[in-house]
Amino acid sequence: MKEEKTVKELFSSYSDDILNYSMSLLKDSDDAKDAVQEVFIRFINSQSSFRGDCSYKTWLLVITRNYCYKKLNGKANQPVLIDENFQRTYEPKLEEKITLNDALKKLNSEEFELVYLREYACHSYHEIAEILGITVDNVKVKLFRVREHLRKYLK
Amino acid sequence: MKHYEYEINLFVDGELEKEKQSELFEHLSDCNDCQTLFTDTLTLKEKTRLFCVENLNQIKNKPKPASKFYKIAFYASSAAAVLLLFLLITAKPKETYITKNEVRVDTVFVEKEKAILNEGNKKLFTNTKHKSQSSNEVAFVNEMKKMKTTKITLSDLIKYDVGS
């Protein structure tokens, strides 16, 4: 069901989420503030095409993601092959010295985005799947692999 | 024995179906490996969340890079400040105090004017008044005229008996 909300309401409830999400992607607070403005401009321009098959929040976050990736590399919504992405090449002996925080810093943007959406923004798997444009099963597998990788650095 | 890593992962996120939950609990009660895995996953989840919070705060409070102009201005002004401080410390003030043998230059001029005035008066009355009394002062005025703007000490004034 599509329930009507004014832009003002949406801005007051979701601008912080958009700001944090764009900060996690762009790694810059000024760029992130610009992103929030840009996202709402895009939202207003394309409001008529919103079908209502997902929540406003999810849709706004999808716009945010597209904008941020376009700004970074122009790589928005490119399908990512899991196996290639999650392969680690370095030796297990070297891994012992790396702490969890270092490992988290070394995650690529796709992995970090997933971690951020799940652990910080507390989205459900369904929402994450909608934002990233992948299936729920794919989200499950990806998160499982990221955690499996990170668990090695826990001790 | 089959381990439930994948299911634990889902359960921690609250995404495991209820039928599978009881199956997982049964397994957890028997399997030590999966128990540690379960606690590990929980701590990992919490630590990751903390990392995200910290990371976002860092990005939020990152100091802005200063522009070149401000950098140059900053260094120039600090150098100027150091130079000024150096000059202030090393420079000695011009000595302005007066010893007992010295008279201020401005007082000298005043005294000189007085003396010239006196001399003029005397010229008027030279014929009528006594010459001998003012001979000292005339000598002083003559001396003053020679000296022009040179410094006069108190001892000079005493010597020529001015103002008495």
Interface residues (C-beta under 8 A of the other chain):
Chain A: N20 M23 S24 K27 D28 S29 D30 A32 L100 N101 L104 V115 Y116 R118 E119 Y120 S124 Y125 K140 L143 F144 R147 E148 L150 R151 L154
Chain B: E5 Y6 N9 L10 D13 E15 D40 T41 T43 L44 K45 K47 T48 R49 F51 C52 V53 N55 L56 I59 K60 N61 K62 K64
